[in-house]
């Protein structure tokens, strides 16, 4: 099989539609996250600084807490009914949540019920996001072949980052220029609805469609063929229909997706109290500050997408992890030596560039899961990593910093980074075993779904 150097017209259209949907969905999802410094004051009761820190962590974690449940629900739909309907449903639910949030009464109007309702909507948004970004990555991984596959999948990460940056832009308008925050959420619900309409034009992925077709044909032919022929056909299909998820693959997959929650929290959330108390930043200043960080993140993802066409993605990812480990080693010393807004911005920018993101290696990890269990395994592993790590990190760093100062960062960053690098090396070993490593060659492995053509 030949690798793809360029995308066909249909592939370009699919990638574009998925990019639009991911941009819109992440705009909606991150709008509250980046406006939390303002919206928590609107939906949650007044409190002292430490309690506010806990409430901020709670509001942040509410987005991720039930993601594993969402992954199981939408994973089942994706594996049994197809990739296309799943990503349409999740985008529609995101639009509905954003609309409801735009019309939600505040704490001053209905009391603690406001905090309860906004938390429920955040939970639903988090659940639906599982079928969104990973669903888009699976779709492209099953539609485009390497090496173009790596930059095509990376474009989804770029779209999500642009969506987050757009949310920060709206948040900046809201906090600095009096833009009504409800209008921001109305805009979010409207553009998410556009994403739903756009995604109805997608076709099912070739890998899933072909595998599902062959499975249906064997079942349909069972009525007209002899028992022996049917038994032989089912026997050939069995390794692919009933193939189990490899536990080691799954554990290392989870480890790899534990890295970004740590990086994200350090970039956007951890330094908020420091910027407020030590640097005199207002909520509007923090949002603008984070907007510039988001621009750096887009540059990083664009660069990795470009380099993935020339350097094997796993090598890029491994080097980034090693640099992140070095950054976290010197991080407490830098903060203790000179605590000002310039130092903090430099640290945030460094983590934005060298954070523990799986991009552009995502499709390499995805392909190691069987096609009829892939959507569930990938989204559940991704969701579980996010849910567990965001809870541990957001609450843990509050107390670790309180007990050990900035050196408390090491308690979480060191083991997470080391396990992350170890998991990259695990997938490197798998790639070597199938001849996809070292760097030279077409980096192409024959998809298992092709074997259905022999049945």
Secondary structure per residue as TSV (DSSP state, phi and psi in degrees):
chain	resnum	aa	ss	phi	psi
A	1	X	-	360.0	137.7
A	2	X	-	-90.6	145.2
A	3	X	-	-77.5	162.5
A	4	X	B	-100.4	124.6
A	5	X	S	-95.3	-24.7
A	6	X	S	-134.5	158.0
A	7	X	-	-92.9	144.4
A	8	X	-	-73.2	168.8
A	9	X	H	-59.9	-42.9
A	10	X	H	-66.0	-39.7
A	11	X	H	-64.7	-42.2
A	12	X	H	-61.2	-41.4
A	13	X	H	-63.4	-42.0
A	14	X	H	-64.0	-46.2
A	15	X	H	-61.5	-42.0
A	16	X	H	-62.9	-45.5
A	17	X	H	-63.1	-39.7
A	18	X	H	-68.0	-37.3
A	19	X	H	-62.4	-44.3
A	20	X	H	-59.8	-48.9
A	21	X	H	-61.3	-43.0
A	22	X	H	-66.3	-41.3
A	23	X	H	-57.6	-49.3
A	24	X	H	-66.3	-41.0
A	25	X	H	-67.3	-41.0
A	26	X	H	-74.6	-25.1
A	27	X	H	-61.3	-47.7
A	28	X	H	-64.7	-46.7
A	29	X	H	-63.8	-42.3
A	30	X	H	-89.6	-8.4
A	31	X	H	-58.9	-45.6
A	32	X	H	-71.2	-41.0
A	33	X	H	-55.9	-46.6
A	34	X	H	-81.7	-16.0
A	35	X	T	-102.0	11.2
A	36	X	H	-59.9	-34.6
A	37	X	H	-61.0	-26.7
A	38	X	H	-95.4	-47.8
A	39	X	H	-71.7	-28.8
A	40	X	H	-62.6	-30.6
A	41	X	H	-72.7	-23.0
A	42	X	H	-86.6	-39.1
A	43	X	H	-101.0	-16.5
A	44	X	S	-113.0	155.2
A	45	X	-	-68.9	153.9
A	46	X	-	-61.0	147.3
A	47	X	-	-158.7	171.1
A	48	X	-	-73.3	166.0
A	49	X	H	-55.2	-41.3
A	50	X	H	-67.6	-41.6
A	51	X	H	-64.8	-37.3
A	52	X	H	-61.7	-38.3
A	53	X	H	-61.7	-40.5
A	54	X	H	-67.9	-42.4
A	55	X	H	-64.1	-37.5
A	56	X	H	-63.0	-43.3
A	57	X	H	-63.1	-39.2
A	58	X	H	-64.8	-46.2
A	59	X	H	-63.3	-37.6
A	60	X	H	-67.0	-46.1
A	61	X	H	-70.7	-25.7
A	62	X	H	-60.6	-24.7
A	63	X	T	-68.8	-26.6
A	64	X	T	-114.2	-13.8
A	65	X	T	-59.0	-44.2
A	66	X	T	-103.6	19.2
A	67	X	H	-58.4	-39.6
A	68	X	H	-58.4	-38.0
A	69	X	H	-63.8	-43.5
A	70	X	H	-61.3	-37.3
A	71	X	H	-64.1	-39.7
A	72	X	H	-67.3	-41.6
A	73	X	H	-65.8	-54.1
A	74	X	H	-77.9	-23.5
A	75	X	H	-64.9	-41.1
A	76	X	H	-61.7	-45.4
A	77	X	H	-62.4	-43.8
A	78	X	H	-64.9	-36.6
A	79	X	H	-83.1	-25.3
A	80	X	H	-102.7	-26.9
A	81	X	H	-121.0	-7.7
A	82	X	-	116.7	160.6
A	83	X	H	-73.6	-40.5
A	84	X	H	-60.1	-53.6
A	85	X	H	-61.5	-30.0
A	86	X	H	-65.0	-48.8
A	87	X	H	-71.7	-22.9
A	88	X	H	-71.8	-43.7
A	89	X	H	-62.4	-46.4
A	90	X	H	-65.5	-37.9
A	91	X	H	-66.0	-39.0
A	92	X	H	-64.1	-40.5
A	93	X	H	-67.0	-36.2
A	94	X	H	-62.9	-42.0
A	95	X	H	-61.5	-42.1
A	96	X	H	-63.9	-44.3
A	97	X	H	-61.7	-40.9
A	98	X	H	-65.1	-38.8
A	99	X	H	-64.5	-44.7
A	100	X	H	-64.1	-38.6
A	101	X	H	-66.2	-33.3
A	102	X	H	-64.7	-25.5
A	103	X	T	-109.6	11.9
A	104	X	-	-76.4	130.8
A	105	X	-	-63.2	154.6
A	106	X	-	-88.7	175.5
A	107	X	H	-61.6	-37.4
A	108	X	H	-64.4	-24.4
A	109	X	H	-92.5	-41.0
A	110	X	H	-128.9	8.8
A	111	X	T	73.8	-146.8
A	112	X	T	-63.6	-19.9
A	113	X	H	-58.3	-30.8
A	114	X	H	-61.8	-43.2
A	115	X	H	-64.5	-38.9
A	116	X	H	-65.3	-47.8
A	117	X	H	-64.6	-42.6
A	118	X	H	-67.1	-34.3
A	119	X	H	-67.1	-39.8
A	120	X	H	-62.5	-44.5
A	121	X	H	-64.2	-37.4
A	122	X	H	-65.0	-39.3
A	123	X	H	-62.1	-45.5
A	124	X	H	-64.1	-41.0
A	125	X	H	-59.8	-43.4
A	126	X	H	-63.0	-40.5
A	127	X	H	-63.4	-44.5
A	128	X	H	-71.1	-26.0
A	129	X	H	-65.6	-17.1
A	130	X	T	-65.5	-40.1
A	131	X	T	-80.0	-3.1
A	132	X	T	-89.3	-77.8
A	133	X	H	-68.9	-42.5
A	134	X	H	-72.0	-32.8
A	135	X	H	-62.0	-41.3
A	136	X	H	-65.8	-39.9
A	137	X	H	-66.5	-41.7
A	138	X	H	-62.5	-44.0
A	139	X	H	-56.3	-49.1
A	140	X	H	-69.4	-38.7
A	141	X	H	-60.5	-30.8
A	142	X	T	-92.2	-1.2
A	143	X	T	-113.4	-34.7
A	144	X	S	-115.3	141.1
A	145	X	-	-95.9	157.9
A	146	X	T	-64.2	157.2
A	147	X	B	-84.2	-9.4
A	148	X	H	-64.8	-21.9
A	149	X	H	-57.1	-39.1
A	150	X	H	-66.4	-46.1
A	151	X	H	-72.0	-31.8
A	152	X	H	-65.6	-44.1
A	153	X	H	-68.3	-37.9
A	154	X	H	-61.8	-27.4
A	155	X	H	-63.6	-26.1
A	156	X	H	-69.6	-40.8
A	157	X	H	-63.2	-40.6
A	158	X	H	-60.3	-44.0
A	159	X	H	-62.8	-41.0
A	160	X	H	-65.3	-37.9
A	161	X	H	-67.9	-39.8
A	162	X	H	-65.1	-37.5
A	163	X	H	-62.5	-41.6
A	164	X	H	-65.6	-39.2
A	165	X	H	-66.2	-39.4
A	166	X	H	-62.6	-38.6
A	167	X	H	-62.3	-39.6
A	168	X	H	-66.0	-35.7
A	169	X	H	-64.0	-44.2
A	170	X	H	-64.3	-40.2
A	171	X	H	-62.7	-37.1
A	172	X	H	-64.1	-44.1
A	173	X	H	-61.0	-38.1
A	174	X	H	-67.2	-46.4
A	175	X	H	-84.2	-28.6
A	176	X	H	-98.9	-26.9
A	177	X	H	-125.1	15.1
A	178	X	-	73.8	17.6
A	179	X	-	-64.5	131.6
A	180	X	-	-65.9	123.1
A	181	X	H	-63.4	-27.7
A	182	X	H	-66.9	-36.5
A	183	X	H	-61.6	-37.0
A	184	X	H	-59.7	-42.8
A	185	X	H	-74.1	-32.1
A	186	X	H	-63.7	-42.4
A	187	X	H	-61.0	-43.2
A	188	X	H	-60.3	-42.6
A	189	X	H	-68.2	-35.4
A	190	X	H	-67.7	-44.8
A	191	X	H	-73.6	-27.4
A	192	X	H	-66.3	-35.8
A	193	X	H	-64.0	-37.0
A	194	X	H	-61.3	-39.2
A	195	X	H	-62.1	-38.1
A	196	X	H	-61.5	-47.6
A	197	X	H	-62.7	-42.1
A	198	X	H	-62.7	-38.2
A	199	X	H	-77.0	-13.4
A	200	X	T	-66.5	-16.2
A	201	X	T	-83.3	-8.0
A	202	X	-	-69.7	152.1
A	203	X	-	-102.4	161.3
A	204	X	-	-65.4	151.5
A	205	X	-	-65.4	142.2
A	206	X	H	-58.3	-43.1
A	207	X	H	-59.4	-50.0
A	208	X	H	-69.4	-42.6
A	209	X	H	-62.3	-43.3
A	210	X	H	-66.7	-43.7
A	211	X	H	-64.3	-42.9
A	212	X	H	-66.4	-37.2
A	213	X	H	-64.0	-45.6
A	214	X	H	-63.1	-38.7
A	215	X	H	-63.2	-43.3
A	216	X	H	-66.3	-37.8
A	217	X	H	-64.4	-40.9
A	218	X	H	-63.1	-42.5
A	219	X	H	-65.2	-41.5
A	220	X	H	-67.5	-37.9
A	221	X	H	-75.6	-11.4
A	222	X	T	-62.8	-24.6
A	223	X	T	-77.6	-25.0
A	224	X	T	-107.7	-10.7
A	225	X	S	-105.7	163.5
A	226	X	-	-69.5	160.0
A	227	X	H	-61.1	-36.8
A	228	X	H	-65.0	-43.8
A	229	X	H	-64.1	-41.6
A	230	X	H	-63.8	-43.5
A	231	X	H	-61.7	-39.8
A	232	X	H	-65.3	-42.0
A	233	X	H	-64.2	-44.7
A	234	X	H	-64.4	-35.0
A	235	X	H	-65.0	-38.5
A	236	X	H	-71.3	-32.0
A	237	X	H	-79.4	-25.3
A	238	X	H	-53.2	-44.1
A	239	X	H	-59.0	-23.3
A	240	X	H	-101.3	-31.3
A	241	X	H	-79.6	-42.3
A	242	X	S	-104.9	10.9
A	243	X	-	-60.4	135.1
A	244	X	-	-84.8	153.6
A	245	X	-	-75.1	125.7
A	246	X	-	-67.5	122.7
A	247	X	H	-63.6	-39.0
A	248	X	H	-66.4	-41.1
A	249	X	H	-57.8	-44.9
A	250	X	H	-66.8	-43.5
A	251	X	H	-63.3	-44.3
A	252	X	H	-69.6	-31.3
A	253	X	H	-61.9	-46.2
A	254	X	H	-59.8	-44.9
A	255	X	H	-57.2	-41.4
A	256	X	H	-65.7	-33.0
A	257	X	T	-92.8	6.4
A	258	X	T	-83.4	-16.0
A	259	X	H	-72.4	-42.4
A	260	X	H	-67.9	-37.9
A	261	X	H	-54.1	-40.7
A	262	X	H	-62.8	-47.1
A	263	X	H	-63.3	-46.0
A	264	X	H	-60.2	-44.7
A	265	X	H	-64.6	-41.1
A	266	X	H	-66.2	-35.2
A	267	X	H	-71.5	-49.2
A	268	X	H	-107.9	-22.0
A	269	X	T	-117.9	-44.0
A	270	X	T	-57.5	-38.2
A	271	X	T	-90.3	2.5
A	272	X	H	-58.2	-50.3
A	273	X	H	-61.0	-36.8
A	274	X	H	-65.8	-45.3
A	275	X	H	-63.5	-34.3
A	276	X	H	-73.5	-47.9
A	277	X	H	-82.8	-42.9
A	278	X	T	-93.3	-27.4
A	279	X	S	-110.5	-3.2
A	280	X	-	70.1	25.9
A	281	X	-	-75.4	142.8
A	282	X	-	-90.5	173.1
A	283	X	H	-59.1	-39.7
A	284	X	H	-64.1	-39.3
A	285	X	H	-64.3	-40.3
A	286	X	H	-65.3	-42.8
A	287	X	H	-64.0	-43.0
A	288	X	H	-64.8	-40.8
A	289	X	H	-56.9	-47.4
A	290	X	H	-69.5	-27.1
A	291	X	H	-62.0	-42.3
A	292	X	H	-67.3	-33.7
A	293	X	H	-64.8	-39.3
A	294	X	H	-62.6	-35.5
A	295	X	H	-62.0	-40.6
A	296	X	H	-63.9	-39.5
A	297	X	H	-62.9	-39.2
A	298	X	H	-63.4	-42.8
A	299	X	H	-59.5	-43.9
A	300	X	H	-60.0	-47.1
A	301	X	H	-68.0	-38.9
A	302	X	H	-61.8	-42.1
A	303	X	H	-64.4	-44.5
A	304	X	H	-64.1	-38.2
A	305	X	H	-60.6	-42.8
A	306	X	H	-66.2	-46.5
A	307	X	H	-67.4	-26.3
A	308	X	T	-65.0	-16.4
A	309	X	T	-81.5	-12.3
A	310	X	T	-123.1	-24.0
A	311	X	S	-126.2	136.8
A	312	X	-	-58.9	127.8
A	313	X	H	-53.5	-40.2
A	314	X	H	-62.4	-33.2
A	315	X	H	-67.0	-43.3
A	316	X	H	-58.1	-47.6
A	317	X	H	-63.1	-40.7
A	318	X	H	-64.9	-43.9
A	319	X	H	-63.8	-38.5
A	320	X	H	-61.6	-42.5
A	321	X	H	-61.5	-39.1
A	322	X	H	-66.7	-39.6
A	323	X	H	-67.5	-39.6
A	324	X	H	-59.5	-41.1
A	325	X	H	-60.0	-41.2
A	326	X	H	-66.0	-39.5
A	327	X	H	-61.4	-45.3
A	328	X	H	-67.9	-26.6
A	329	X	H	-65.2	-38.8
A	330	X	H	-94.1	-7.9
A	331	X	H	-56.2	-51.8
A	332	X	H	-61.5	-37.2
A	333	X	H	-64.6	-41.5
A	334	X	H	-64.3	-41.6
A	335	X	H	-68.3	-38.5
A	336	X	H	-73.2	-28.6
A	337	X	H	-77.0	-40.6
A	338	X	-	-151.8	96.0
A	339	X	-	-96.6	94.4
A	340	X	S	-146.2	172.4
A	341	X	H	-64.4	-29.1
A	342	X	H	-70.9	-42.2
A	343	X	H	-63.8	-44.6
A	344	X	H	-62.9	-42.0
A	345	X	H	-63.7	-41.3
A	346	X	H	-62.9	-39.7
A	347	X	H	-66.3	-46.6
A	348	X	H	-61.1	-41.4
A	349	X	H	-65.1	-38.8
A	350	X	H	-63.9	-42.7
A	351	X	H	-70.1	-34.4
A	352	X	H	-62.3	-33.2
A	353	X	H	-82.7	-40.8
A	354	X	H	-115.1	24.7
A	355	X	-	-66.7	161.7
A	356	X	-	-81.8	70.6
A	357	X	-	-101.7	144.5
A	358	X	-	-76.3	-14.9
A	359	X	T	-63.6	133.8
A	360	X	T	-101.5	24.5
A	361	X	-	-92.8	2.2
A	362	X	H	-49.6	-48.5
A	363	X	H	-64.6	-24.8
A	364	X	H	-66.1	-42.1
A	365	X	H	-71.3	-39.7
A	366	X	H	-62.0	-39.2
A	367	X	T	-68.5	-13.4
A	368	X	T	-83.6	6.2
A	369	X	S	-110.1	138.4
A	370	X	-	-60.7	142.9
A	371	X	T	-61.7	-35.8
A	372	X	T	-83.8	0.2
A	373	X	T	-128.1	4.3
A	374	X	H	-65.8	-47.0
A	375	X	H	-61.8	-44.8
A	376	X	H	-66.1	-47.7
A	377	X	H	-63.4	-45.7
A	378	X	H	-68.4	-48.6
A	379	X	H	-68.9	-36.4
A	380	X	H	-69.1	-42.9
A	381	X	H	-61.7	-43.7
A	382	X	H	-62.2	-45.7
A	383	X	H	-66.6	-43.0
A	384	X	H	-61.5	-43.7
A	385	X	H	-60.2	-45.6
A	386	X	H	-64.1	-48.3
A	387	X	H	-61.4	-50.1
A	388	X	H	-65.9	-46.9
A	389	X	H	-70.1	-39.4
A	390	X	H	-66.0	-35.7
A	391	X	H	-66.8	-48.4
A	392	X	H	-62.6	-46.1
A	393	X	H	-70.7	-49.2
A	394	X	H	-65.8	-39.9
A	395	X	H	-83.5	-38.9
A	396	X	H	-62.5	-44.4
A	397	X	H	-67.6	-28.0
A	398	X	H	-60.3	-47.6
A	399	X	H	-80.5	-37.1
A	400	X	H	-63.5	-39.5
A	401	X	H	-68.1	-35.9
A	402	X	H	-65.4	-36.7
A	403	X	H	-84.8	-42.6
A	404	X	H	-117.4	6.2
A	405	X	G	69.8	-155.0
A	406	X	G	-67.5	-17.2
A	407	X	G	-68.5	-17.8
A	408	X	G	-62.8	-19.8
A	409	X	H	-59.1	-36.5
A	410	X	H	-59.7	-31.9
A	411	X	H	-57.3	-33.5
A	412	X	H	-101.4	-40.5
A	413	X	H	-68.4	-38.8
A	414	X	H	-64.0	-55.2
A	415	X	H	-64.5	-37.7
A	416	X	H	-63.5	-45.9
A	417	X	H	-65.4	-41.3
A	418	X	H	-66.6	-43.9
A	419	X	H	-65.5	-35.0
A	420	X	H	-62.5	-47.6
A	421	X	H	-64.1	-39.5
A	422	X	H	-61.0	-39.1
A	423	X	H	-69.3	-35.4
A	424	X	H	-60.7	-42.9
A	425	X	H	-66.6	-30.6
A	426	X	H	-63.7	-45.9
A	427	X	H	-71.6	-29.2
A	428	X	H	-58.9	-43.7
A	429	X	H	-61.9	-42.9
A	430	X	H	-61.4	-42.4
A	431	X	H	-65.0	-37.3
A	432	X	H	-65.3	-38.2
A	433	X	H	-64.4	-29.5
A	434	X	T	-102.2	9.7
A	435	X	T	79.0	19.7
A	436	X	-	-98.8	11.3
A	437	X	-	-153.5	139.7
A	438	X	S	-75.4	-148.1
A	439	X	S	-78.6	-28.1
A	440	X	-	-79.6	153.6
A	441	X	S	114.1	-176.2
A	442	X	-	-90.3	-5.1
A	443	X	-	57.6	34.2
A	444	X	-	-117.4	129.5
A	445	X	-	-114.0	137.5
A	446	X	-	-62.4	118.9
A	447	X	-	-62.8	143.6
A	448	X	G	-62.7	-29.0
A	449	X	G	-66.7	-20.6
A	450	X	G	-62.6	-30.1
A	451	X	G	-65.8	-19.1
A	452	X	G	-61.0	-27.7
A	453	X	G	-65.6	-19.8
A	454	X	G	-85.8	-9.4
A	455	X	-	-77.6	360.0
